[in-house]
Amino acid sequence: MESSIDFIAHKIAECIEKIEDYKREISRLRQTIRDLSYQAVETDEGEIAHFNDID
């Protein structure tokens, strides 16, 4: 039987893996935006308000 500490450590490792996956996806999406020659204009809250054409 898995101890509570082992269970928590396993869950933390799963979360870390998901975070790394999300970071890679964010990087991929940022590159896609750059490839489309648009610049995202963010609000103070970090949301994308609109895109400026930078070509």
SVG drawing of the C-alpha trace seen along z (x, -y; Angstrom):
<svg xmlns="http://www.w3.org/2000/svg" viewBox="-10 -47 18 49">
<polyline fill="none" stroke="black" stroke-width="0.4" points="0.0,0.0 1.2,-3.4 1.9,-5.8 0.4,-9.2 3.7,-10.8 4.4,-8.6 0.9,-9.4 1.4,-13.1 4.8,-13.0 3.4,-11.1 0.6,-13.7 3.1,-16.5 5.2,-14.9 2.1,-14.5 1.3,-18.2 4.9,-19.2 4.7,-17.2 1.4,-18.9 2.9,-22.3 5.8,-21.5 3.4,-20.4 1.5,-23.7 4.7,-25.7 5.7,-23.9 2.2,-24.5 2.3,-28.2 5.7,-28.5 4.4,-26.8 1.4,-29.2 3.6,-32.3 5.8,-31.1 2.7,-30.6 1.5,-34.1 5.0,-35.4 4.9,-33.4 1.7,-35.0 3.4,-38.4 1.0,-39.6 1.7,-41.0 -0.6,-40.3 -1.6,-43.3 -2.4,-42.2 -4.6,-43.8 -3.3,-44.5 -4.8,-41.2 -2.7,-39.4 -5.5,-38.6 -5.1,-39.2 -7.1,-42.3 -6.3,-42.3 -3.6,-41.7 -1.5,-44.4 -0.2,-43.6 3.6,-44.2 4.4,-43.8"/>
</svg>
